[in-house]
Amino acid sequence: QLNMAKKKEAFLQDFKEGPLQFKPTYKFDLDSEVYDTSEKKRKPAWTDRILWKVKNLSEVASKEDEFPEEENPISVTLNNYVSHMSYGISDHKPVTGTFKIEMKPLVSDPLVTLSAEGEWSAEHDVLIRYSAVPELPSSAWDWIGLFQVTFRHVKDYVTYAWVEDDEISSSRNSKQVYMSASEIPKMGGEFLLCYFSNNLQSIVGISEPFQV
């Protein structure tokens, strides 16, 4: 039925699906792996499905000449597509898919490069060195945050330093900012430094991972 619909409905034709390597997920007697034993005796069917589509950013942006002739910066790979037979609270069995998503950077060179200087420890103040490209629209409200490598949002910072208020040295090529030892996590671990631009409202530079 789905394959027939994909041939007729244009909006479905770009959607993909993984191979159906699991048994039909409908219709089951509740709390069992037995197909419908009621009077209707409905035929088993692959009712529960996962389809996906990646919007072609190249085509969308070509109107504005942003990505003409560029391949799509986002690619999706299906790693796993399975049903879960152990669940019995419904006459359907749930289906899950896991995907690998790869995103190519739209900007190859960062606006800010930064690094942690020396050994980082909660026993002493620590130093950050950074340099910015001339075209960065800097602001007094820019800050550099300390993040765990597993951070997922700009608000996940452990602590931060203002790039102007906490600056201790400046040269033509780079600047130094300090963070107080009292703000450094005593438990240690692997961290990153991120430069947040207030004018651009985004992270514009990320350091290599380092140990605290």
Contacts in CASP RR format, 6 or more apart in sequence:
PFRMAT RR
TARGET T0000
AUTHOR 0000-0000-0000
METHOD contacts of the structure
MODEL  1
QLNMAKKKEAFLQDFKEGPLQFKPTYKFDLDSEVYDTSEKKRKPAWTDRI
LWKVKNLSEVASKEDEFPEEENPISVTLNNYVSHMSYGISDHKPVTGTFK
IEMKPLVSDPLVTLSAEGEWSAEHDVLIRYSAVPELPSSAWDWIGLFQVT
FRHVKDYVTYAWVEDDEISSSRNSKQVYMSASEIPKMGGEFLLCYFSNNL
QSIVGISEPFQV
2 17 0 8 1.000
2 49 0 8 1.000
5 12 0 8 1.000
6 12 0 8 1.000
6 13 0 8 1.000
6 15 0 8 1.000
7 13 0 8 1.000
12 51 0 8 1.000
14 53 0 8 1.000
15 51 0 8 1.000
15 52 0 8 1.000
15 53 0 8 1.000
16 51 0 8 1.000
16 52 0 8 1.000
16 53 0 8 1.000
16 78 0 8 1.000
17 49 0 8 1.000
17 50 0 8 1.000
17 51 0 8 1.000
17 52 0 8 1.000
17 81 0 8 1.000
18 50 0 8 1.000
18 78 0 8 1.000
18 81 0 8 1.000
19 81 0 8 1.000
20 46 0 8 1.000
21 81 0 8 1.000
21 82 0 8 1.000
22 81 0 8 1.000
22 82 0 8 1.000
22 83 0 8 1.000
22 95 0 8 1.000
23 44 0 8 1.000
23 83 0 8 1.000
23 85 0 8 1.000
24 35 0 8 1.000
24 44 0 8 1.000
24 45 0 8 1.000
24 46 0 8 1.000
24 47 0 8 1.000
25 45 0 8 1.000
25 46 0 8 1.000
25 47 0 8 1.000
25 48 0 8 1.000
25 83 0 8 1.000
25 92 0 8 1.000
25 93 0 8 1.000
25 94 0 8 1.000
25 95 0 8 1.000
26 42 0 8 1.000
26 44 0 8 1.000
26 45 0 8 1.000
26 46 0 8 1.000
26 47 0 8 1.000
26 48 0 8 1.000
26 91 0 8 1.000
26 92 0 8 1.000
26 93 0 8 1.000
27 35 0 8 1.000
27 36 0 8 1.000
27 42 0 8 1.000
27 44 0 8 1.000
27 45 0 8 1.000
27 47 0 8 1.000
27 91 0 8 1.000
27 92 0 8 1.000
28 34 0 8 1.000
28 35 0 8 1.000
28 36 0 8 1.000
28 88 0 8 1.000
28 90 0 8 1.000
28 91 0 8 1.000
28 92 0 8 1.000
28 93 0 8 1.000
29 35 0 8 1.000
29 36 0 8 1.000
29 37 0 8 1.000
29 38 0 8 1.000
29 91 0 8 1.000
30 88 0 8 1.000
30 89 0 8 1.000
30 90 0 8 1.000
30 91 0 8 1.000
31 88 0 8 1.000
31 89 0 8 1.000
32 88 0 8 1.000
33 85 0 8 1.000
35 42 0 8 1.000
35 44 0 8 1.000
36 42 0 8 1.000
36 44 0 8 1.000
36 91 0 8 1.000
47 92 0 8 1.000
48 83 0 8 1.000
48 92 0 8 1.000
48 93 0 8 1.000
48 94 0 8 1.000
48 95 0 8 1.000
49 95 0 8 1.000
50 81 0 8 1.000
50 95 0 8 1.000
50 96 0 8 1.000
50 97 0 8 1.000
52 76 0 8 1.000
52 78 0 8 1.000
52 99 0 8 1.000
54 72 0 8 1.000
54 74 0 8 1.000
54 75 0 8 1.000
54 76 0 8 1.000
55 74 0 8 1.000
56 72 0 8 1.000
57 67 0 8 1.000
57 72 0 8 1.000
57 73 0 8 1.000
57 74 0 8 1.000
58 67 0 8 1.000
58 68 0 8 1.000
58 69 0 8 1.000
58 70 0 8 1.000
58 71 0 8 1.000
58 72 0 8 1.000
61 67 0 8 1.000
61 68 0 8 1.000
62 68 0 8 1.000
67 73 0 8 1.000
73 103 0 8 1.000
73 104 0 8 1.000
73 105 0 8 1.000
73 106 0 8 1.000
74 101 0 8 1.000
74 102 0 8 1.000
74 103 0 8 1.000
74 104 0 8 1.000
75 101 0 8 1.000
75 102 0 8 1.000
76 99 0 8 1.000
76 100 0 8 1.000
76 101 0 8 1.000
76 102 0 8 1.000
77 99 0 8 1.000
77 100 0 8 1.000
77 101 0 8 1.000
77 102 0 8 1.000
78 97 0 8 1.000
78 98 0 8 1.000
78 99 0 8 1.000
79 97 0 8 1.000
79 98 0 8 1.000
79 99 0 8 1.000
79 100 0 8 1.000
80 96 0 8 1.000
80 97 0 8 1.000
80 98 0 8 1.000
81 95 0 8 1.000
81 96 0 8 1.000
81 97 0 8 1.000
82 95 0 8 1.000
82 96 0 8 1.000
82 97 0 8 1.000
83 93 0 8 1.000
83 94 0 8 1.000
83 95 0 8 1.000
84 93 0 8 1.000
84 94 0 8 1.000
84 95 0 8 1.000
84 96 0 8 1.000
85 93 0 8 1.000
87 93 0 8 1.000
87 94 0 8 1.000
109 133 0 8 1.000
110 204 0 8 1.000
110 205 0 8 1.000
110 206 0 8 1.000
111 132 0 8 1.000
111 133 0 8 1.000
111 135 0 8 1.000
111 136 0 8 1.000
111 195 0 8 1.000
111 197 0 8 1.000
111 204 0 8 1.000
111 205 0 8 1.000
112 130 0 8 1.000
112 131 0 8 1.000
112 132 0 8 1.000
112 133 0 8 1.000
112 136 0 8 1.000
112 195 0 8 1.000
112 197 0 8 1.000
112 204 0 8 1.000
112 205 0 8 1.000
113 130 0 8 1.000
113 131 0 8 1.000
113 205 0 8 1.000
114 128 0 8 1.000
114 129 0 8 1.000
114 130 0 8 1.000
114 131 0 8 1.000
114 144 0 8 1.000
114 193 0 8 1.000
114 195 0 8 1.000
114 205 0 8 1.000
114 206 0 8 1.000
114 207 0 8 1.000
115 128 0 8 1.000
115 129 0 8 1.000
115 130 0 8 1.000
115 193 0 8 1.000
115 207 0 8 1.000
115 208 0 8 1.000
116 126 0 8 1.000
116 127 0 8 1.000
116 128 0 8 1.000
116 191 0 8 1.000
116 193 0 8 1.000
116 207 0 8 1.000
116 210 0 8 1.000
117 126 0 8 1.000
117 127 0 8 1.000
117 128 0 8 1.000
117 129 0 8 1.000
117 176 0 8 1.000
118 126 0 8 1.000
118 127 0 8 1.000
120 126 0 8 1.000
120 184 0 8 1.000
120 191 0 8 1.000
120 210 0 8 1.000
120 211 0 8 1.000
120 212 0 8 1.000
121 181 0 8 1.000
121 184 0 8 1.000
121 212 0 8 1.000
122 181 0 8 1.000
122 182 0 8 1.000
122 184 0 8 1.000
122 185 0 8 1.000
122 186 0 8 1.000
122 188 0 8 1.000
122 212 0 8 1.000
123 181 0 8 1.000
124 181 0 8 1.000
125 178 0 8 1.000
125 179 0 8 1.000
125 180 0 8 1.000
125 181 0 8 1.000
126 178 0 8 1.000
126 179 0 8 1.000
126 181 0 8 1.000
126 184 0 8 1.000
127 168 0 8 1.000
127 176 0 8 1.000
127 177 0 8 1.000
127 178 0 8 1.000
127 179 0 8 1.000
128 144 0 8 1.000
128 161 0 8 1.000
128 176 0 8 1.000
128 177 0 8 1.000
128 178 0 8 1.000
128 179 0 8 1.000
128 193 0 8 1.000
129 174 0 8 1.000
129 175 0 8 1.000
129 176 0 8 1.000
130 144 0 8 1.000
130 163 0 8 1.000
130 174 0 8 1.000
130 175 0 8 1.000
130 177 0 8 1.000
130 195 0 8 1.000
131 173 0 8 1.000
131 174 0 8 1.000
131 175 0 8 1.000
132 138 0 8 1.000
132 195 0 8 1.000
136 197 0 8 1.000
136 204 0 8 1.000
137 197 0 8 1.000
137 199 0 8 1.000
137 200 0 8 1.000
138 163 0 8 1.000
138 197 0 8 1.000
138 199 0 8 1.000
139 197 0 8 1.000
139 198 0 8 1.000
139 199 0 8 1.000
140 162 0 8 1.000
140 164 0 8 1.000
141 162 0 8 1.000
141 198 0 8 1.000
142 162 0 8 1.000
142 163 0 8 1.000
142 164 0 8 1.000
142 195 0 8 1.000
142 196 0 8 1.000
142 197 0 8 1.000
142 198 0 8 1.000
143 160 0 8 1.000
143 161 0 8 1.000
143 162 0 8 1.000
143 163 0 8 1.000
143 195 0 8 1.000
143 196 0 8 1.000
143 198 0 8 1.000
144 160 0 8 1.000
144 161 0 8 1.000
144 163 0 8 1.000
144 177 0 8 1.000
144 193 0 8 1.000
144 194 0 8 1.000
144 195 0 8 1.000
144 196 0 8 1.000
145 157 0 8 1.000
145 158 0 8 1.000
145 159 0 8 1.000
145 160 0 8 1.000
145 161 0 8 1.000
145 193 0 8 1.000
145 194 0 8 1.000
145 195 0 8 1.000
145 196 0 8 1.000
146 157 0 8 1.000
146 158 0 8 1.000
146 159 0 8 1.000
146 160 0 8 1.000
146 179 0 8 1.000
146 183 0 8 1.000
146 184 0 8 1.000
146 191 0 8 1.000
146 192 0 8 1.000
146 193 0 8 1.000
147 156 0 8 1.000
147 157 0 8 1.000
147 158 0 8 1.000
147 191 0 8 1.000
147 192 0 8 1.000
147 193 0 8 1.000
147 194 0 8 1.000
148 156 0 8 1.000
148 158 0 8 1.000
148 189 0 8 1.000
148 190 0 8 1.000
148 191 0 8 1.000
148 192 0 8 1.000
149 190 0 8 1.000
149 191 0 8 1.000
149 192 0 8 1.000
149 209 0 8 1.000
151 157 0 8 1.000
151 192 0 8 1.000
154 194 0 8 1.000
154 196 0 8 1.000
154 202 0 8 1.000
154 203 0 8 1.000
157 194 0 8 1.000
158 183 0 8 1.000
158 185 0 8 1.000
158 191 0 8 1.000
159 179 0 8 1.000
159 183 0 8 1.000
159 184 0 8 1.000
160 196 0 8 1.000
161 177 0 8 1.000
161 178 0 8 1.000
161 179 0 8 1.000
162 177 0 8 1.000
163 175 0 8 1.000
163 177 0 8 1.000
163 195 0 8 1.000
166 177 0 8 1.000
166 178 0 8 1.000
166 179 0 8 1.000
167 175 0 8 1.000
167 176 0 8 1.000
167 177 0 8 1.000
168 176 0 8 1.000
168 177 0 8 1.000
168 178 0 8 1.000
169 175 0 8 1.000
169 176 0 8 1.000
170 176 0 8 1.000
184 212 0 8 1.000
185 212 0 8 1.000
188 211 0 8 1.000
188 212 0 8 1.000
189 211 0 8 1.000
189 212 0 8 1.000
190 209 0 8 1.000
190 210 0 8 1.000
190 211 0 8 1.000
190 212 0 8 1.000
191 209 0 8 1.000
191 210 0 8 1.000
191 211 0 8 1.000
191 212 0 8 1.000
192 206 0 8 1.000
192 207 0 8 1.000
192 208 0 8 1.000
192 209 0 8 1.000
192 210 0 8 1.000
193 206 0 8 1.000
193 207 0 8 1.000
194 203 0 8 1.000
194 205 0 8 1.000
194 206 0 8 1.000
194 207 0 8 1.000
195 203 0 8 1.000
195 204 0 8 1.000
195 205 0 8 1.000
195 206 0 8 1.000
196 202 0 8 1.000
196 203 0 8 1.000
196 204 0 8 1.000
197 203 0 8 1.000
197 204 0 8 1.000
END
